[in-house]
């Protein structure tokens, strides 16, 4: 592991000044789980690590007047998993975080750090994208807000500039009559990273028809994937088994899949078909629609 300097600012402006002066040679660190591993293997070679743990402006978990949930950059998975505020606002996010790695990792790793890592085999980015979450980026040049769906651009790649700091993740509230769910495919142990993850958000009108629908597939390719042209076809239609099967099949035929140690591209494609149907069914049930799987009726 190469040696590098570590600084621990206590003021946000100092963090921004350090990132502006050091550029690509500086890496912000909150939990440090990803940075430690990549440093040890020589995959990154920064000359400066900027420890964010003592910056009070990054420690918030709060509901904004708009109803958005605001999650600061140094908030860990475990803190969110145990937070009554988060459980009330976004129960699907709590469910997801409780399935990430193990308790020891979740006590240290931060949600913002997980998103900035942009590891394709990760759970939270898929769910955050489906929920319509966004990231807030701050630099001496100003502030901008980017949807999570656009933030991750590829494997270990994001739109964050070297002088920018992701200060928070903003998660909008689900409207009434909406349901959200996330399901993942593991090929080994409970603690294994996903071979596939699928998140769905369903909003129904008074007649049980689709008002809006979101479906995001993660861990299949190099980033979370959604297919707007397919989702648009569902608007205004009853959310029944036929429609869910159509959406799942269309996604299976559209999303990019890769082969690696966890699963082949073919297996991932087939699991998209299976798990997209399952997660849509679960989200619909949570939205108040009772769905019977095909073939479940009495003979």
N, C-alpha and C positions, 0 to 999 in steps of 0.2 A: 504494500500500500504506500503510495507516495505521500510525502508530507505536505500539508497545506495549513495556512493560518485559519484560526477560528475566532470570529468576533461575535460578541453578544450585545447587540444594541438594546436599548430600553425605550427608544422612541421611533415611531414609524418613519419619520422624515430621515432619520439616520440610516435606516434600512434602504430606503429609496436612493439616498446619496451613494451608498456603497455599491448598489447594483448598477447605478448609472456610471460610476467611475471604473468599475472592474469589468462590466459587460459579461461576456461569455466565460470569463475566468472565475466568476462568482456563482455559487449555488445557495439559494435559501434552504434552510433546514428547519423542520418542525419536529416530526417524529424521528426521522433519520433512518427508518428501516430500509428504504430503497437506496439511499445514499451510502449507507454502510456496506451493503452488499456490492454495489457497483464500484465503490472505491477499492474494496478488497480484491476484486477481480480485474482491476485496472481498466474498467470500461469508461470511467470518467477521470479527468485529471484537472480539477479546479485548483486554483491557487488560494481561493478564499471560500470558506464556509460561513454563511451568515445565519447564526442561531436566532430563531424567532421567538423562542419560548418566553422571553421576558418582556415582550412588547404587549402591553395591556390592551391595545386597540384591536388585537387579533384573537382575543379570548372570549368573544361573545357567542351566545346561542340565544336568539331572541326572535319574537314575532314582531314584525314591522307593522305600522299602521295600515299598510296595504294588505296585510294578512300573510305576507311572505315570511318564510322561515329563513333567518340569516345565520349562517354557520361560519365562524371565524377560522382563520388559517391554522391555528394551533389546536383546534378541538379534535380529540381522538375519536376513533370508532367507538370505543367503549363508553366514553362520555355521552355520545349521541344515543347509543344503544340503551343507556340507563336513564336518559332524560325524559321526564314526564311531558315537557314541552314538545319534544320531537315525536314522542309516541302519540300524542294527541293530534299533532299537525300532519304527520306523514308516517303512519304505522307501517306502510310497506317499506319505507327506508329503514326503520328499526329492524324489521324482519330480515332484510337483506344484510345489514351490517352484522347481525348476530350469526350469520352463516359465513362470514369472512374469516379464513385462516383459523386461529385459535385465540383464546382469551389473552395470552401473553402478547401476541402481535397486536391485537385490538387495543390493548392498554397503551401501546406506544405509537402506533401508526395513526396519522391524521387523514381525514377525508379529503382535504384539499391536496395533501401530498399524494394520496392515491390517484387523484384525478390528474395531477401534473405529471406523475410517472407515466401515464398513458400505456400501461401494460395491457396488451390485448386480452390476456387471461385474467380479467378482473371483473368483479360484480358491480360495484357502485356506479361506474360511468353509464352502464346500460340503464339502470333504474333512474338515475338523475336525468338522463336524456329523455326518457319516456315521461317523466314528471314535468318536463318543460323547464328544468332548472337552468340557471345561468351562473357564470363566474364573473366576479368583479376583479378587474386588473387595474393596478395603480402604479404610476411611475411619476417622475418629475415632469413628464410631458403632459400628464393628465390622467383621467380615469375613463375606462370603457367597460362595457358589459357585453359578454359573449355567451350565447346559448351553449350549453354543454354539448349539444348535438353537433356544433360547429367547432368546439374548442379542441377536441382530439382529431387530428388530421391523419394519423397513421400510427404504426407501432412505435411507441416511445416518442411521439412527436405531437406537439400542440402549437397553437397560434401564439403562445406567450413569447414576447420579445425578451432578450436577455436583461434589459433594464426594468422589466415589469415584475410586479409581485402580485400573485393571486391573494387578495386579502380576505375573500369570503366566497361562499357559495350561496346563492339565493334560490329558494324552492317555493314556487307559488302554491297556494292552497288548492285542493281539489274542490270543485263545485259540488253542490248537492246532486244526488243521483249519479255520482261517478264512483267507479271502483278501480282499484289498482292492484296488480299482482306481479310477482317475479318468481320464476322457477329456473333451476339450473341443473345441468347434467354433470355429474362427477363420474370419472372413470376409475377412481381409486378410493382413497380414504375420505372420511368426513371433512378433513381439513384441506383436502386437495383443492387447487384452483379449478375454476369451471372449464370443462371442455366446450360448454355452450351455456349461455344464459339468455333468457327471453323475458322481457318486461312488457306489460300491457296496461293501458289506461283506457277505460271505456266510460263515456258519458251518454246516457240515454235520455230521450225525450219522454213525455208523459205516456206515449203509446208503446214504449219499449223499443223504439227504433233508434238507430245510431245517430246521435247529434255530432259527436266527435269521437275519434278513436285513434289511439297511438299504439304502435307495436315496434319494439326495438330489439334487435338481435345482437348480442355481444359474444365475444370469445370465439366467434366463427371465422372471422378474418382479422384484419389488422386494426379495426376500430369498431365501435358500435354502429350498427347499420339500421336504417329505416327506409321504407320505400313509399314515399308520398303518393305516387300514382296508384298504387294498390290500395292504400288506405282510403283514398278519395272515393273509390268505388263502393265503399261500405256505407257512406253517408245516406241517411234517409231510409235504410233498409232494416227490417227486423233482425236483431242479432240472434239468429238461430244456428243450429248445428251446420246447416248447409253453408251459411255465410262464413262461419268460423273456419270450416274446412277449406273453403275457397281462398280465404286470406292466407291460411297456413301453407297451402300448396303454392300459391303465388310467391310467397316469401321464399319457400324452399327452392323454387326455380329461379330466384332473382339474386339473393344475397351471395356474396363471395364467401367461400369456405376454403380453409387451408388444411393440409395434413401436417401433423407433428406427433410428438410422443403421446399426447392425450387422446387423439382421435384422428381418423382419416377425414379427408374432405367429404367423401361419400357419406360416412357415418354422420358427420355434422349436418349435412344437408337433410338426411332422413330424420334426424332429431329435431331440426327446425320444423319440419312438417308435424311431428308429434307434439312437441312442447309449445309451439305457437297455438295450437288448438287448445291444449290444456290451460295455458295461461290466460287466453281469451275467455275461456269458460269460467275460470276462477274470478277474473276481473268482473265479468258480467254478473256473477252471483253476488259479488260484493257491491255491485251497483243496484242490486235489488231484483235482478232477473233470474228466475229459476231455470236452469238449463239441464236437460236430460241428455246424457251421452247417447249417441246413436246405438240402437240395438239394446237399450236398457229396458224397454217396455216388456210386458208380459206376453208370452207366446199365445 
